Amino acid sequence: MKLDKKLLSDYHEEYHGYHNALGLYDTMQFVLRLRPDVHKIIEKLPNRLVKSNELDFESFQAFSTYLHETVHWWQHIGSTSGLLLSLSYPSQMHINDSLLEDFIKETGKIKSIEKYNRLYAKHYEPEKQTNEFHIINQILNNYHDIEFFKHITINPKHVKTIIENGYFVSIGHSFHITYSTFISVLAASFDRDFSFLPNLDTWVDEFSKLNTNKINGYHPNSDIYLSPIGLKEIYEGQARFIQMQYLYAASGKKLTWDSFDELGMLSGVYIEAFNFFIKTLDEQKPESIKSPLVALFLLVCDISINPGDGFPFEIKDYEQFINNTDPGIRFIRLCTIIKDKAPEVKYQIVDYSTSEYYNICIKICTLMGIPTPMDISNEIVKWSKSFESLILLMEEEKIFDFKNENFPIRLIFSRFIRFQEDKLKNPAFFCWAGMHMTEKQYIVDANELFDEHQALYRDGIDADIYPSIIPNKDEKLITKTMNEFYTWVTLYGLVKQWIMEDGDFKYDYLWLTSKFTQSETREWAKSIFKQKYNCSPDEFESI
């Protein structure tokens, strides 16, 4: 069987400029998108594709792209690093909610807040600080610290620009604020008394001590050490290798490493993390995509993107907080530990089994002194069965009808919990999905798992966004939930413009739907903003 370059290459002459990709998962629009030619093939397939003996290889290739993008959805809804990123966009509004209302009262209906501060902010003089100064300072610092965290963890190679930003304090400060904001948003929704979430009371004092004691990484003049590997390389490497293992198995194990290499599937960001992995382990490129080394690489990716310090567990060592939570640094440390202390695990994954996952995961996580992904899943599932607020949340998730208060937080966190429930039972599936979805000797419920954890929202061939049909959920409630969710997403976008973007408000919602005119979507967006802040965007002065 031969791979089709048109179906597996990001560049296609006919669709040049269409996201410049076969597919993508958009982390701010929360939607999985596919290129039209891939859509056309996928739409003809039976709903339950996996393990089907009736599919031609073209269909397998098209579906492999859908699987690749679904892995990105799993990363963002099923890992702790991804949940932090998924909630960072909502958090930037929710954490500033009352402050934005105070800004209107104190300063007026002004856009953007960043430009207003740039034009009128005075030099820092503690004795002359006004209430307006405090409001603006908190809004902008909250926003920027979360942005800095995303840059540091996702793409540390390009971090120089944020280090030179006047709002940047230190890496440790950005991590502290982002995690604190994340926990605060969850606490406001589910745990105001901090019955199960990490208690933030001690965090401020502990991180302040690190600053006062000039611990590197936690004070303004720290030396900057950043990982050469970030979430971008880990996420893309994990998704690409799962996709290739799926194609390998679908081809009857006929495709070789060179088959993928010749097509360009093993280049750029897709191979950087794996190259670092085998170089650190003093290994050569394996001949087969099913090599135990590839399986181990995918396990290392899974562990790397699931830090447990700060969430769901308390911080055990504040000085090591960056090293224990930054996925890129975790990836490097895991590679080094395997090389130095556990080289025997390099060739132990041959069956892609849950027992292999458990045994090797426990071994290398214990050596590194960190919780395993299974420890994390177990803790989350235990919460969901022990605390009334989460029991009620999962009842909402079961029927897919959520309370409006902090609606997106409720929806996203409920799906995170559902993911942990199934991952706890089937960790091997989510780690090595490409093999488990194509080979009969593996778990029998791969179809059900894939259907249950498909991306909530996908584009159609018309590029409009539609809800996925989730098993055992009422389709009317699924549609209602999508409409409510994107009402909030639209509000987040307007608030981002208000805080950071110069000029008048923009109302381009063709990415969401083409079913309404630009005038209709503009008035709809304005009404959402007015309902929240009791004033229309039209009332704002753009400076």
C-alpha positions in Angstrom: 0.0 0.0 0.0 1.3 3.5 -0.9 0.6 6.6 1.0 -1.1 9.4 -0.9 0.8 12.7 -0.6 -2.3 14.7 -1.4 -4.1 13.2 1.6 -1.3 13.4 4.0 0.6 16.6 3.1 -0.4 19.9 4.6 0.2 21.6 1.3 -2.4 21.0 -1.4 -2.5 23.3 -4.4 -6.3 23.2 -4.6 -6.7 24.2 -1.0 -3.7 26.4 -0.6 -4.4 28.9 2.3 -7.1 26.7 3.9 -5.6 26.9 7.4 -2.4 25.7 5.5 -3.1 22.3 7.1 -4.9 19.1 6.6 -6.7 19.8 9.8 -6.3 21.6 13.1 -7.7 21.9 16.6 -8.2 25.6 17.4 -7.6 26.2 21.1 -9.4 29.5 21.2 -12.4 28.5 19.1 -12.5 25.0 20.6 -13.2 23.4 17.2 -11.7 20.6 15.2 -11.3 21.5 11.5 -10.5 19.4 8.5 -9.6 20.4 4.9 -12.5 19.9 2.4 -11.0 17.0 0.6 -10.5 15.1 3.9 -14.1 16.0 4.9 -15.5 14.6 1.7 -14.0 11.2 2.4 -14.8 11.2 6.1 -18.4 12.0 5.5 -18.8 8.9 3.4 -17.5 6.6 6.1 -19.6 4.6 8.6 -19.9 6.2 12.0 -17.9 3.5 13.6 -14.8 3.4 11.5 -12.3 1.6 13.7 -11.6 -2.1 13.0 -13.8 -2.0 9.9 -12.6 -4.5 7.3 -14.6 -2.8 4.5 -12.6 0.4 4.2 -10.2 1.2 1.4 -6.8 2.6 2.2 -7.8 6.1 1.1 -10.4 6.1 3.8 -7.9 5.0 6.4 -5.5 7.8 5.3 -8.3 10.5 5.6 -9.4 9.1 9.0 -5.8 9.2 10.2 -5.9 13.0 9.9 -9.1 13.1 11.9 -7.5 10.9 14.5 -4.4 13.2 14.6 -6.6 16.2 15.3 -8.7 14.3 17.8 -5.5 13.5 19.7 -5.0 17.3 19.9 -8.5 17.5 21.4 -7.6 14.8 23.9 -4.4 16.7 24.8 -6.5 19.8 25.6 -9.4 18.1 27.4 -7.7 15.1 28.9 -4.3 16.2 30.2 -3.6 18.6 33.1 -1.4 20.8 30.9 -4.1 20.9 28.3 -6.9 21.6 30.8 -4.8 24.6 32.1 -4.5 25.9 28.5 -8.1 25.3 27.7 -9.3 27.2 30.7 -6.6 30.0 30.3 -8.7 31.8 27.7 -11.9 31.8 29.8 -9.8 32.5 32.9 -8.5 35.8 31.5 -12.1 37.1 31.5 -13.4 35.4 34.7 -10.5 36.5 36.9 -10.9 40.1 35.7 -14.7 40.1 35.7 -15.3 42.5 38.6 -12.2 44.5 37.7 -13.5 45.2 34.2 -16.8 46.5 35.8 -14.7 48.7 38.1 -12.7 50.0 35.1 -15.9 51.3 33.5 -17.0 53.0 36.8 -13.5 54.5 37.4 -12.2 55.3 34.0 -15.1 55.0 31.6 -16.0 53.1 28.5 -12.5 53.2 26.9 -10.8 50.8 24.5 -8.2 49.5 24.7 -7.2 49.3 28.3 -3.7 48.4 27.3 -3.4 51.6 25.1 -5.0 53.7 27.8 -2.4 52.5 30.2 0.4 53.1 27.7 -0.7 56.7 27.1 -1.6 57.8 30.6 0.2 55.5 33.1 2.6 57.4 35.4 5.9 56.1 36.6 5.6 53.8 39.6 5.3 55.9 42.7 3.7 53.9 45.6 2.5 57.1 47.4 0.7 58.3 44.3 -1.1 55.1 43.4 -4.8 55.6 42.6 -7.7 53.2 42.6 -7.6 53.5 38.8 -3.9 52.5 38.8 -4.7 49.4 40.9 -7.6 48.3 38.7 -5.7 48.7 35.4 -2.5 47.1 36.9 -4.4 44.0 38.0 -6.3 43.6 34.7 -3.2 43.9 32.6 -0.9 41.8 34.8 -3.5 39.0 35.1 -3.9 39.0 31.3 -0.2 39.1 30.5 1.0 36.6 33.1 -1.3 33.9 31.6 -0.1 34.8 28.1 3.5 34.6 29.3 2.8 31.1 30.8 1.4 29.9 27.5 4.4 31.2 25.5 6.9 29.6 28.0 5.3 26.2 28.0 4.1 26.0 24.4 7.0 27.5 22.5 10.0 28.3 24.7 12.3 28.8 21.7 10.6 32.1 21.0 10.4 33.3 24.5 12.8 36.3 24.1 10.0 38.6 23.1 8.1 38.1 26.4 11.2 38.4 28.6 11.7 41.9 27.1 8.1 42.8 27.8 7.6 45.3 30.6 5.0 43.2 32.3 7.2 40.2 32.6 8.5 39.5 36.2 9.9 36.0 36.1 9.0 32.5 34.9 8.1 31.4 38.4 5.8 34.4 38.8 3.9 33.6 35.6 3.6 29.9 36.6 2.3 31.0 40.1 -0.3 33.5 38.7 -1.5 31.1 36.0 -2.0 28.2 38.4 -3.5 30.4 41.0 -6.0 31.8 38.5 -6.8 28.3 37.2 -7.5 27.0 40.8 -9.5 30.2 41.6 -11.8 29.7 38.6 -12.4 26.1 39.5 -12.9 27.0 43.2 -15.5 29.7 42.3 -17.4 27.0 40.3 -17.0 23.9 42.5 -15.1 24.4 45.7 -15.3 27.7 47.4 -14.1 26.2 50.7 -11.2 24.4 49.1 -12.4 21.1 50.4 -10.5 19.2 47.6 -8.7 21.7 45.4 -5.2 22.8 46.5 -5.5 25.6 49.1 -4.1 28.9 47.8 -3.7 30.4 51.2 0.0 29.3 51.6 1.0 29.9 47.9 1.5 33.7 48.1 3.8 33.5 51.1 5.8 30.5 49.7 6.3 32.1 46.3 7.2 35.4 47.9 9.9 33.7 50.0 11.4 32.3 46.7 11.5 35.8 45.4 13.0 37.3 48.6 15.6 34.6 48.8 16.6 35.2 45.1 15.9 31.6 44.1 16.6 31.4 40.4 13.5 31.4 38.3 11.4 33.2 40.9 12.8 36.7 41.1 13.0 39.5 38.4 16.7 39.1 37.6 16.8 35.4 37.3 18.9 33.6 34.8 16.5 32.3 32.1 16.7 28.5 31.5 14.2 27.2 29.1 13.7 23.8 27.6 14.5 23.3 23.9 11.3 21.2 23.8 7.9 22.7 24.4 4.3 21.6 24.4 4.2 22.4 20.7 6.8 19.7 19.9 5.4 17.2 22.4 1.8 17.6 21.3 2.6 17.4 17.6 5.0 14.5 18.0 2.5 12.6 20.1 -0.3 13.2 17.5 1.8 12.4 14.5 3.2 9.1 15.9 -0.2 7.9 16.9 -1.4 8.7 13.4 1.5 6.9 11.8 1.0 3.8 14.0 -2.7 3.8 12.9 -1.7 3.9 9.3 1.0 1.2 9.9 -1.5 -1.2 11.4 -4.2 -0.3 8.8 -1.7 -1.1 6.0 -1.2 -4.7 7.3 2.1 -3.6 8.8 3.5 -3.0 5.3 4.4 0.7 5.8 8.0 1.4 6.9 9.7 4.3 8.6 10.9 5.4 5.2 7.4 5.3 3.8 6.5 8.1 6.2 9.8 9.9 5.9 9.6 10.1 2.1 6.2 11.8 2.5 7.5 14.4 4.8 5.6 13.2 7.8 8.8 12.9 9.9 10.0 16.5 9.6 9.9 19.8 11.4 7.9 20.1 14.6 6.5 16.5 14.2 9.9 14.9 14.8 11.8 17.3 17.0 10.7 15.7 20.3 11.3 12.2 19.1 14.8 13.1 17.8 15.7 14.6 21.2 14.3 11.4 22.8 16.4 8.9 20.8 19.5 11.1 20.9 19.3 11.3 24.7 18.8 7.6 24.9 21.8 7.0 22.6 19.6 5.1 20.2 19.2 5.1 16.4 16.1 5.7 14.4 14.1 2.5 14.6 13.1 0.6 11.4 9.5 0.1 12.4 6.8 2.5 13.6 5.8 -0.2 16.0 9.2 -0.3 17.7 9.2 -0.4 21.5 11.1 2.9 21.3 8.2 4.6 19.7 5.8 3.1 22.3 8.1 4.4 25.0 8.3 7.8 23.4 4.5 8.1 23.4 4.4 7.1 27.1 7.0 9.8 27.9 4.8 12.3 26.1 1.8 11.2 28.1 3.7 11.6 31.4 5.2 14.9 30.4 1.9 16.6 29.6 0.3 15.5 32.9 2.0 17.4 35.8 0.3 16.9 39.1 1.9 19.5 41.4 -0.5 22.4 42.0 -3.3 20.4 40.4 -4.8 18.1 41.4 -2.2 17.7 44.3 -0.7 20.3 46.6 2.7 21.7 45.8 5.3 19.6 47.6 8.4 21.5 46.7 7.9 25.2 45.7 11.5 25.6 44.6 11.0 22.8 42.1 7.6 24.0 40.9 8.7 25.1 37.5 10.7 21.9 36.9 7.8 19.7 38.1 5.1 21.4 36.0 6.7 22.7 32.8 6.0 19.9 30.3 9.2 20.5 28.2 11.4 20.3 31.2 9.6 17.2 32.4 10.1 15.6 29.0 13.9 16.2 29.1 14.2 15.0 32.7 12.3 11.8 31.8 14.5 11.1 28.9 17.6 11.6 31.1 16.2 9.4 33.9 15.5 6.5 31.4 19.0 6.8 30.0 20.8 6.9 33.4 18.6 4.9 35.7 16.1 2.8 33.7 17.6 1.8 30.4 15.9 -1.6 30.6 12.5 0.0 29.8 13.6 1.0 26.3 12.5 -2.3 24.7 9.9 -3.5 27.2 6.7 -2.3 25.5 5.8 -4.9 22.9 2.2 -5.7 23.5 0.9 -2.1 24.0 -0.9 -3.4 27.1 -2.2 -1.7 30.2 0.1 -3.7 32.4 3.1 -2.5 30.4 1.8 1.1 30.7 1.4 0.8 34.5 4.7 -1.0 35.2 6.9 1.4 33.2 5.0 4.5 34.1 5.3 3.7 37.8 9.0 2.9 37.5 10.1 6.1 35.8 7.7 8.4 37.7 9.0 7.0 41.0 12.6 7.6 39.9 11.7 11.2 39.1 9.6 11.7 42.2 6.4 12.7 40.5 2.8 11.4 40.4 1.9 9.1 37.5 -0.9 10.1 35.1 -2.9 7.3 36.8 -2.4 8.9 40.2 -3.9 12.1 38.7 -6.8 10.3 37.1 -7.6 8.4 40.3 -7.6 11.6 42.3 -9.9 13.4 39.9 -12.3 10.4 39.8 -12.3 10.2 43.6 -13.3 13.9 43.8 -16.1 13.4 41.3 -17.6 10.6 43.5 -17.0 12.2 46.9 -18.0 15.9 46.7 -21.5 17.1 46.1 -20.6 19.9 43.7 -18.9 17.5 41.3 -21.5 14.8 41.8 -24.1 17.4 40.6 -21.8 18.5 37.8 -21.5 15.0 36.5 -25.3 14.6 36.6 -25.4 17.7 34.4 -22.9 16.1 32.1 -24.9 12.9 31.9 -27.9 14.6 30.4 -25.7 17.4 28.8 -27.7 20.3 30.4 -25.5 22.6 32.4 -26.2 25.5 34.8 -25.5 28.9 33.2 -23.2 30.0 36.0 -19.6 29.7 34.7 -21.1 27.6 31.9 -17.9 27.0 29.8 -15.9 26.0 33.0 -18.6 23.5 33.9 -18.7 22.0 30.4 -14.9 21.7 30.0 -14.2 20.4 33.5 -17.0 17.8 33.2 -15.5 16.5 30.0 -12.1 16.4 31.7 -13.5 14.3 34.5 -15.2 11.9 32.0 -11.8 11.5 30.2 -10.1 10.7 33.5 -12.8 8.0 34.3 -12.1 6.2 31.0 -8.4 6.8 31.1 -8.2 5.2 34.5 -9.7 2.1 33.1 -8.0 2.1 29.7 -4.7 4.1 29.9 -3.1 2.0 27.1 -5.8 3.1 24.6 -5.2 6.8 25.1 -1.5 6.4 25.0 -1.3 4.1 22.0 -4.6 4.8 20.2 -3.2 4.2 16.7 -2.6 0.6 17.5 -5.6 0.0 19.7 -8.0 1.3 17.0 -6.8 -1.1 14.3 -5.7 -4.4 15.9 -8.2 -6.8 17.3 -6.1 -8.2 20.1 -6.4 -5.0 22.0 -9.4 -3.7 24.0 -12.8 -4.4 22.6 -14.4 -1.0 23.3 -12.2 1.2 21.2 -15.2 2.3 19.2 -17.1 3.4 22.2 -14.1 5.2 23.7 -13.4 7.1 20.5 -17.1 8.1 20.1 -17.4 9.2 23.7 -14.3 11.4 23.5 -14.5 12.9 20.1 -14.1 16.7 19.9 -17.3 18.4 21.1 -17.3 20.8 18.1 -16.2 20.2 14.5 -16.5 22.2 11.3 -18.5 20.9 8.4 -17.5 21.0 4.7 -19.1 24.5 4.6 -16.6 25.5 7.4 -19.5 26.3 9.8 -19.2 24.8 13.3 -21.5 21.9 14.3 -21.7 19.8 17.5 -20.6 16.2 17.5 -23.2 13.6 18.3 -22.1 12.0 21.6 -23.5 8.6 22.6 -26.5 8.6 25.0 -26.9 12.4 24.8 -30.0 14.2 23.6 -29.3 15.9 20.3 -31.4 18.9 21.2 -29.5 19.4 24.4 -26.2 19.0 22.5 -27.2 21.8 20.2 -28.4 23.9 23.0 -25.1 23.4 24.9 -23.1 24.4 21.8 -25.1 27.6 21.3 -24.6 28.6 24.9 -20.9 27.7 24.8 -20.2 29.8 21.8 -22.1 32.7 23.3 -19.5 32.7 26.0 -16.6 32.2 23.6 -17.9 35.2 21.7 -17.9 37.2 24.9 -14.3 36.1 25.7 -13.2 37.4 22.3 -14.8 40.8 22.8 -13.2 41.1 26.2 -9.8 40.3 24.8 -10.3 43.1 22.2 -11.4 45.5 25.0 -8.3 44.8 27.0 -5.6 44.4 24.4 -6.6 45.4 20.8 -6.5 49.0 19.6 -9.3 50.4 17.4 -13.0 49.7 17.2 -14.5 46.4 18.1 -14.4 43.9 15.3 -17.2 41.4 14.6 -15.9 38.8 12.2 -17.8 35.6 13.0 -17.6 33.8 9.6 -15.3 31.3 11.5 -18.4 30.3 13.5 -21.3 30.4 11.0 -22.2 31.5 7.5 -25.9 31.1 8.1 -26.4 34.7 9.2 -25.4 38.0 7.7 -22.6 40.1 9.1 -25.1 42.6 10.4 -27.0 39.9 12.3 -23.9 38.4 13.9 -22.6 41.9 14.8 -25.9 42.7 16.6 -25.9 39.3 18.3 -22.4 39.8 19.6 -23.2 43.3 20.9 -26.2 42.0 22.8 -24.0 39.4 24.5 -21.6 42.1 25.7 -24.4 44.4 26.8 -26.1 41.7 28.8 -22.8 41.1 30.7 -21.6 44.7 31.2 -24.8 46.7 30.9 -23.5 48.7 28.0 -23.0 48.3 24.3 -19.6 48.1 22.6 -20.9 51.1 20.5 -20.7 53.2 23.6 -16.9 52.7 23.9 -14.4 55.4 22.9 -11.6 54.0 20.9 -8.3 55.8 21.7 
